[in-house]
């Protein structure tokens, strides 16, 4: 036995980690994620969920939120916050059919406070602002079109990402099928979701029903990707488990397996940090699911259940040792990792505009700023996608960069789809390369963790950065990967950007520099707790130097490292002590 949780304490490999966190009690007592959610739904005195259910609904793909813009005003009126839920759908690989899209568009329009569809960095969509009386209808609407939100939040394996590379269609299709298989293999087996939201028949549940996740599920959230080089659009180093597709003669033959990436941290807590994933080696296709389960179960058993801030896979690897963790995975999967096959990441942005696939079909990647699909004045984006969905015969592909691809378009349909897209502002030739390579999380007003603005802050900030680039005579192709998050939780992946802003307080951010275009280097804090105007002053000075001192083809992040503006961050504590 390498671990135990006796006497409310956790011991792993002989090391006592301490008293179990309250989340472990909550999961143990939840009756496999049921809790008293069903009873809570009937309580109309409050618009929110109470006690443990506030946490348990996350395992069903939802977060309880409220509109923070009006919180104080409601308090003055002696009203509780305007509680509502955000739902994140489970869409492995981000592929959705036009008829499904029309159904989610209709629900967002008729049954959410904001009327929008939000494309996310998890390659799926979110509904925001769904009130308690509409929650069950939301799940049943999704179920009627073959979609659910199982395990898109909470201490489980979340939506599995897959590179949206429609050009190499045959290899992409194989990789996408594996993303779906991995998602299904690692899903919770409890019938709680069907019982509560779909009025399914209630059944007795035992621990045997969760052979991979176990009765108390994982110590913390877990993220998995399937990626097709040379595009690192899923940002592998932001994820716990990554399968890097290796092809031979256009056919998928296996995966290099990368484990232990993650970006979340806590301000002021040096025991938390962003970390790159480690390359474990190559496995053939037939061992893919075994390896996925082995990594998850090892993290299930060895991950820190006492301190949730140190519960992610990255901390487990650094605590027990990479070689020890890898050997355990090999033992559980009955596999020996071979040497990694060669691959290279060259870029991670989406190829905005039309591209022709090897199958002769065309694919239109639409830039959606911050992933927010809504009808804005003069830009009815949401209506435009709905109009395309009415005539499109292929599918839509949501990207991990919050954009949308209209995929599988016959040449005869191109002009018609482009016309709709242009009429609704979905194609705008004036959008700069800098804007296309900038991204933000939601933050205010709905995210309860937000410390500073992100989505609402980004558009004007990008305009200011565009002005700086122009001032120093830089052409459009010399853009900077820029990302903003409202807190250090990592949703906007600022800790893999060339310039990353991490919210510290209203109007204040930590400025991180030194990431690279391929997404293989963690940036480092350059200035702490500064205002947006101070950030722009710093960027102005640094870009001025970059424009004059850079080497041929040198990106901004590489420049800051080469010139010593930033010292390259080591990838883990293991390296710091090597």
C-alpha positions in Angstrom: 0.0 0.0 0.0 1.5 3.3 -1.1 -1.2 5.6 0.3 -3.9 5.7 3.0 -6.5 8.1 4.3 -7.0 6.7 7.8 -8.0 8.8 10.8 -8.8 11.7 8.5 -5.1 12.0 7.5 -3.4 11.2 4.2 -0.2 9.3 3.9 1.6 8.8 0.5 4.7 6.7 0.1 5.3 7.0 3.9 4.9 10.8 4.0 2.1 12.2 6.1 0.5 15.1 4.2 -1.8 16.2 7.0 -5.5 16.4 7.8 -7.8 15.9 4.8 -9.4 19.1 3.4 -13.1 19.6 3.8 -13.6 19.0 0.1 -12.7 15.4 0.8 -15.5 15.1 3.4 -17.9 16.8 1.0 -17.1 14.3 -1.8 -17.2 11.3 0.6 -20.7 12.3 1.9 -22.1 13.3 -1.5 -23.5 9.9 -2.4 -21.5 10.0 -5.7 -22.1 13.6 -6.4 -25.8 13.7 -5.7 -25.8 15.6 -2.4 -29.1 17.3 -1.9 -29.0 19.1 -5.2 -32.5 17.9 -6.2 -34.0 19.2 -3.0 -32.1 22.5 -3.4 -33.7 23.0 -6.9 -37.1 23.0 -5.3 -36.1 25.8 -2.8 -37.3 29.1 -4.5 -36.6 31.2 -1.4 -33.0 31.6 -2.6 -31.7 31.8 -6.1 -28.6 29.9 -5.2 -27.4 26.5 -3.9 -26.7 26.0 -0.3 -24.0 24.2 1.8 -22.2 21.4 0.0 -24.3 21.7 -3.2 -22.6 25.0 -4.0 -19.5 22.9 -4.7 -21.2 19.7 -5.9 -22.9 21.4 -8.9 -19.4 21.9 -10.3 -19.1 18.2 -11.0 -22.2 18.7 -13.1 -20.5 21.4 -15.2 -21.8 24.5 -13.4 -20.5 27.3 -11.2 -22.8 29.5 -9.1 -22.1 33.1 -9.8 -23.8 36.5 -9.5 -23.6 39.8 -11.3 -21.0 41.7 -9.3 -21.8 45.0 -11.0 -25.1 45.1 -9.2 -24.2 43.3 -6.0 -23.9 46.4 -3.8 -27.1 47.9 -5.1 -29.0 44.7 -4.4 -27.5 44.7 -0.9 -28.8 48.2 -0.3 -32.2 47.0 -1.3 -31.9 44.1 1.2 -31.9 41.6 -1.7 -29.5 38.6 -2.0 -27.0 38.7 -4.9 -28.6 37.9 -8.3 -27.5 34.2 -8.1 -27.3 32.3 -11.4 -25.2 29.6 -12.9 -22.6 29.4 -15.6 -22.6 26.1 -17.5 -19.7 24.7 -19.4 -20.6 22.0 -22.0 -18.6 18.8 -22.6 -17.4 19.0 -26.2 -14.3 16.8 -26.7 -12.2 18.4 -29.5 -14.7 21.3 -29.7 -16.8 19.9 -32.6 -20.4 20.8 -32.8 -23.0 20.3 -35.6 -25.0 23.3 -37.1 -28.3 21.9 -35.8 -26.8 21.7 -32.3 -25.6 25.2 -32.6 -29.0 26.5 -33.4 -30.4 24.9 -30.3 -27.9 26.4 -28.0 -28.3 29.8 -29.7 -32.1 29.6 -29.0 -31.6 28.7 -25.4 -29.0 31.5 -24.8 -31.4 34.0 -26.3 -34.5 32.9 -24.5 -33.3 31.7 -21.1 -30.1 33.5 -20.0 -29.6 36.9 -18.5 -27.0 38.0 -21.0 -28.1 36.2 -24.2 -24.6 35.4 -25.2 -22.6 32.2 -26.1 -19.1 32.3 -24.7 -16.4 30.3 -26.5 -13.7 29.3 -23.9 -10.1 28.3 -23.7 -11.3 24.8 -22.9 -12.5 24.5 -26.5 -16.2 24.5 -25.7 -19.0 27.0 -25.0 -20.5 28.4 -21.8 -23.9 29.7 -21.0 -23.8 32.6 -18.5 -26.6 33.9 -16.4 -29.0 31.0 -16.2 -31.4 31.4 -13.3 -32.5 28.5 -11.0 -35.9 27.9 -12.6 -34.2 27.4 -16.0 -31.3 25.1 -14.9 -33.1 21.8 -15.5 -34.5 23.0 -18.8 -30.9 23.8 -19.8 -29.6 20.3 -19.2 -32.6 18.7 -20.8 -32.2 21.0 -23.9 -28.6 20.0 -24.2 -29.4 16.3 -23.7 -32.0 16.5 -26.5 -29.3 17.4 -29.0 -26.7 15.0 -27.7 -24.7 17.3 -25.4 -24.0 17.3 -21.7 -21.9 19.1 -19.1 -20.7 16.1 -17.1 -17.3 16.6 -15.6 -16.5 20.0 -17.1 -15.7 21.4 -13.6 -14.9 19.9 -10.2 -12.2 17.4 -9.2 -12.4 15.3 -12.4 -10.8 15.1 -15.8 -12.4 18.0 -17.7 -13.2 18.6 -21.3 -10.6 16.9 -23.5 -9.0 19.3 -26.0 -7.8 18.4 -29.5 -5.9 20.5 -32.0 -8.3 22.1 -34.4 -6.3 21.4 -37.5 -8.8 20.9 -40.3 -6.2 21.0 -43.1 -4.6 17.6 -42.3 -8.1 16.1 -42.1 -7.3 12.4 -42.0 -4.8 12.7 -39.1 -7.1 15.3 -37.3 -10.0 12.9 -37.6 -8.0 10.1 -35.9 -6.7 12.4 -33.2 -10.2 13.7 -32.6 -11.6 10.2 -32.2 -9.0 9.5 -29.5 -9.9 12.7 -27.7 -13.5 11.4 -27.6 -12.4 8.0 -26.4 -10.2 9.5 -23.6 -13.1 11.7 -22.5 -15.5 8.8 -22.3 -13.0 6.5 -20.6 -12.2 9.0 -17.8 -15.8 10.3 -17.2 -17.5 9.7 -13.8 -19.7 6.6 -14.0 -22.2 7.8 -11.3 -25.8 8.2 -12.6 -26.3 11.3 -10.5 -26.3 13.6 -13.6 -29.1 11.7 -15.3 -31.1 11.3 -12.2 -31.0 15.0 -11.2 -31.2 16.8 -14.5 -32.8 14.3 -16.9 -35.2 12.7 -14.5 -33.4 9.4 -14.9 -34.3 6.3 -12.8 -32.6 6.4 -9.5 -30.2 3.5 -8.9 -28.1 2.3 -6.0 -24.5 3.3 -6.5 -21.4 1.6 -5.0 -17.7 2.4 -5.2 -17.3 -0.2 -7.9 -19.1 2.3 -10.2 -16.1 4.6 -10.2 -13.2 2.2 -11.1 -10.9 5.1 -12.3 -12.0 8.1 -10.2 -12.9 6.4 -7.0 -15.4 7.3 -4.3 -13.7 10.7 -3.6 -12.8 11.5 -7.2 -9.5 13.3 -7.8 -7.7 15.6 -5.4 -8.1 18.5 -7.8 -9.2 19.4 -11.3 -7.4 17.5 -14.1 -6.9 18.7 -17.7 -6.1 16.5 -20.8 -5.3 17.3 -24.4 -4.5 15.7 -27.7 -2.3 17.9 -29.8 -1.1 17.6 -33.4 2.3 19.3 -34.0 3.4 21.7 -35.2 0.4 23.6 -33.8 0.4 24.0 -30.1 -3.0 25.7 -30.1 -4.1 23.7 -26.9 -1.1 25.0 -24.9 0.1 21.6 -23.7 2.1 23.1 -20.8 -1.2 24.3 -19.2 -2.4 20.8 -18.8 -1.9 17.8 -16.5 -1.8 15.2 -19.3 -1.1 15.6 -23.0 -1.0 13.2 -25.9 1.2 14.6 -28.7 0.1 12.9 -31.9 2.9 11.1 -33.9 2.1 10.4 -37.5 3.8 8.3 -40.1 2.7 8.6 -43.8 -0.3 10.6 -42.7 -1.5 7.9 -40.3 -1.5 8.2 -36.5 0.8 5.6 -34.9 1.0 6.7 -31.3 1.6 9.5 -28.8 4.3 11.1 -26.9 3.0 11.6 -23.4 3.6 14.8 -21.4 2.5 15.0 -17.8 2.4 17.7 -15.1 1.7 21.0 -16.7 -0.3 23.7 -15.0 -0.5 27.5 -14.7 -2.6 28.3 -11.6 -0.9 29.8 -8.6 -1.8 31.9 -5.6 -0.6 35.5 -5.1 2.0 35.6 -2.3 2.3 31.9 -1.9 5.6 30.7 -3.2 4.7 27.0 -2.7 2.4 27.5 -5.8 3.8 28.1 -9.3 3.2 27.7 -13.0 5.0 24.6 -14.4 5.8 23.0 -17.7 4.8 19.4 -18.4 7.4 16.7 -18.5 7.9 14.3 -21.5 7.4 10.7 -20.3 8.0 9.2 -23.7 6.2 7.4 -26.6 3.4 4.9 -26.4 1.6 3.0 -29.3 -2.0 3.7 -29.9 -3.3 0.6 -28.3 -1.9 1.7 -24.9 -3.4 5.2 -25.0 -6.4 4.5 -22.7 -4.4 2.4 -20.3 -1.8 5.2 -19.9 -4.6 7.8 -19.5 -6.1 5.8 -16.7 -2.8 5.1 -15.1 -1.8 8.8 -14.9 -5.2 9.7 -13.5 -5.3 6.9 -10.9 -1.7 7.6 -9.8 -2.7 11.3 -9.3 -5.9 10.1 -7.6 -3.9 8.1 -5.1 -0.8 10.3 -4.6 -2.2 13.8 -5.1 -2.4 16.0 -2.1 -5.8 15.8 -0.5 -4.8 17.9 2.5 -3.8 21.2 0.8 -5.8 22.0 -2.3 -3.4 24.6 -3.3 -0.8 21.9 -3.8 -3.2 19.2 -5.1 -2.6 19.4 -8.8 -0.5 16.8 -10.7 2.4 19.2 -11.1 2.9 19.3 -7.4 2.6 15.5 -7.1 5.4 15.1 -9.6 7.7 17.5 -7.8 6.9 16.0 -4.4 7.3 12.3 -5.2 9.8 12.7 -8.1 9.2 12.4 -11.8 10.9 9.1 -12.1 8.9 7.6 -9.3 5.6 8.8 -10.8 6.6 7.6 -14.3 7.5 4.2 -13.0 4.1 3.9 -11.2 2.3 4.8 -14.5 4.3 2.2 -16.4 3.4 -0.4 -13.7 -0.3 0.4 -13.7 -0.6 0.7 -17.5 1.7 -2.4 -18.1 3.7 -0.4 -20.6 7.3 0.8 -20.9 7.6 4.3 -22.4 9.9 4.3 -25.4 12.0 7.3 -26.3 9.9 10.3 -27.5 9.5 10.6 -31.2 10.8 13.8 -32.7 8.3 16.7 -33.0 8.3 20.5 -32.9 5.9 23.2 -32.0 6.2 26.3 -34.2 3.0 28.2 -33.4 -0.2 28.2 -31.4 -2.5 30.8 -33.0 -5.5 29.9 -35.2 -5.2 30.4 -38.9 -7.8 33.1 -39.3 -9.5 33.1 -42.7 -10.0 30.4 -45.4 -7.8 27.3 -45.7 -8.2 24.3 -47.9 -7.9 20.8 -46.5 -6.3 17.8 -48.1 -9.8 16.5 -48.7 -10.7 19.4 -51.0 -13.0 21.0 -48.4 -12.6 24.5 -47.2 -12.5 25.8 -43.6 -13.2 29.4 -42.4 -11.6 30.3 -39.1 -13.5 33.3 -37.6 -11.8 35.6 -35.0 -14.1 36.1 -32.1 -12.6 38.6 -29.7 -12.6 37.0 -26.2 -14.9 34.3 -27.5 -18.0 36.4 -26.8 -20.7 35.8 -29.3 -23.4 38.4 -28.8 -25.1 40.9 -31.1 -23.1 44.1 -30.6 -24.0 47.4 -32.2 -23.1 47.2 -35.8 -21.7 43.7 -35.3 -24.5 41.1 -34.8 -22.0 38.2 -34.3 -24.3 35.8 -32.6 -27.0 36.2 -35.3 -24.4 35.8 -38.0 -23.2 32.4 -36.7 -26.9 31.3 -36.5 -27.5 32.3 -40.1 -24.4 30.3 -41.2 -25.7 27.4 -39.1 -29.0 27.4 -41.1 -27.2 26.7 -44.4 -23.9 25.0 -43.4 -23.6 21.3 -44.2 -20.3 20.7 -42.4 -19.6 21.3 -38.7 -18.3 24.0 -36.4 -15.0 23.7 -34.5 -14.4 25.7 -31.3 -10.8 26.4 -30.7 -8.8 26.6 -27.5 -8.0 30.3 -28.5 -11.7 31.2 -28.2 -12.3 31.3 -32.0 -14.7 29.4 -34.3 -14.0 27.4 -37.4 -16.7 26.8 -40.0 -15.3 23.5 -41.2 -16.0 21.2 -44.2 -17.3 23.8 -46.6 -17.8 22.8 -50.3 -16.2 25.2 -52.8 -19.7 26.0 -54.1 -20.8 27.2 -50.7 -17.8 29.4 -49.9 -19.1 32.7 -51.3 -22.5 32.3 -49.6 -20.9 31.7 -46.2 -18.4 34.5 -46.5 -21.1 36.9 -47.5 -23.1 36.1 -44.3 -19.9 36.4 -42.2 -19.0 39.8 -43.6 -22.5 41.2 -43.3 -22.5 40.3 -39.6 -19.0 41.5 -38.7 -17.6 37.9 -38.3 -15.0 38.8 -41.0 -13.3 42.2 -40.4 -10.2 42.8 -42.5 -9.2 45.7 -40.3 -8.5 43.4 -37.3 -4.8 43.4 -36.6 -2.5 40.4 -36.0 -1.9 41.7 -32.5 -5.6 41.6 -31.7 -5.8 38.0 -33.1 -3.0 37.0 -30.8 -4.5 38.5 -27.7 -6.8 36.7 -25.3 -8.5 37.2 -21.9 -10.6 35.2 -19.5 -14.2 36.3 -18.5 -13.4 37.9 -15.1 -15.8 40.7 -14.1 -18.8 40.9 -13.7 -19.6 37.2 -13.4 -16.5 35.3 -12.2 -16.4 35.2 -8.4 -12.6 34.8 -8.4 -11.9 37.9 -10.4 -9.6 40.5 -8.8 -9.3 42.7 -11.9 -11.0 43.2 -15.3 -9.9 41.0 -18.2 -12.5 40.5 -21.0 -13.8 44.0 -20.7 -10.3 45.4 -20.3 -8.6 43.7 -23.2 -10.1 45.5 -26.3 -8.9 49.0 -25.4 -5.6 47.7 -24.0 -4.9 45.9 -27.3 -5.7 49.2 -29.2 -3.1 50.9 -27.0 -0.5 48.2 -27.7 -1.2 48.4 -31.4 -0.4 52.1 -31.1 2.9 51.3 -29.4 3.9 48.8 -32.1 3.1 51.3 -34.8 5.0 54.1 -33.0 8.1 52.0 -33.2 7.7 51.1 -36.8 6.9 47.4 -36.4 5.0 45.6 -39.1 1.8 43.6 -38.4 3.5 40.3 -38.4 5.7 41.4 -35.5 2.9 41.0 -33.0 3.2 39.8 -29.4 1.3 37.0 -27.7 -0.6 39.0 -25.1 -3.0 37.5 -22.5 -4.9 38.9 -19.5 -6.4 37.0 -16.6 -8.5 38.5 -13.8 -6.8 36.4 -11.2 -3.9 33.9 -10.9 -6.1 30.9 -11.5 -4.8 30.6 -15.1 -8.0 30.5 -17.3 -6.7 33.0 -19.8 -3.3 31.2 -19.9 -1.4 34.4 -19.3 1.5 32.3 -17.8 2.3 31.1 -21.3 2.3 34.5 -23.0 5.1 36.7 -24.2 3.3 39.5 -22.2 1.0 38.1 -19.5 -1.1 40.3 -17.2 -2.4 38.6 -14.0 -5.0 40.5 -12.0 -4.0 41.6 -8.5 -6.7 44.2 -7.6 -9.2 46.5 -9.4 -7.1 48.3 -12.1 -3.9 46.6 -11.0 -1.9 43.6 -12.5 1.3 41.7 -12.2 3.2 42.0 -15.5 4.9 38.8 -16.6 7.4 38.6 -19.5 9.4 36.0 -21.3 7.1 33.4 -22.8 7.7 32.3 -26.4 5.6 31.9 -29.5 5.6 28.1 -29.4 4.2 28.1 -25.8 7.0 26.1 -24.3 8.4 28.6 -21.8 6.8 30.0 -18.6 7.2 33.8 -18.3 8.4 35.5 -15.1 7.1 38.4 -13.1 8.7 41.7 -14.3 6.6 44.2 -12.3 4.2 43.6 -9.5 0.9 45.3 -8.7 1.0 48.1 -11.3 -1.7 50.0 -13.2 -2.6 49.7 -16.8 -1.0 53.0 -17.6 2.2 51.9 -15.9 2.1 48.6 -17.9 1.8 50.5 -21.1 4.8 52.7 -20.2 6.8 49.6 -19.6 5.7 48.0 -22.8 6.5 51.2 -24.7 10.1 51.2 -23.5 10.6 47.4 -24.0 9.1 47.4 -27.5 11.3 50.4 -28.4 14.3 48.3 -27.5 13.0 45.3 -29.3 12.5 47.2 -32.5 16.2 48.4 -32.4 18.1 45.6 -30.8 16.5 42.4 -31.8 18.1 39.7 -34.0 16.6 38.7 -37.3 13.2 37.1 -36.7 13.5 37.3 -33.0 10.2 37.3 -31.1 9.5 39.7 -28.2 9.6 37.0 -25.6 12.9 35.6 -26.9 14.3 39.1 -27.0 13.5 39.7 -23.3 15.4 36.5 -22.4 18.4 37.0 -24.6 19.0 40.5 -23.4 18.6 39.6 -19.7 15.5 41.7 -19.2 14.0 38.5 -17.8 15.9 35.4 -16.5 14.4 32.2 -17.9 12.2 30.4 -15.3 13.1 26.9 -14.4 10.3 24.4 -15.1 10.0 22.9 -11.6 11.5 22.7 -8.1 13.4 19.6 -9.3 15.4 21.9 -11.7 16.0 24.6 -9.1 17.8 22.0 -6.9 19.5 20.1 -9.8 
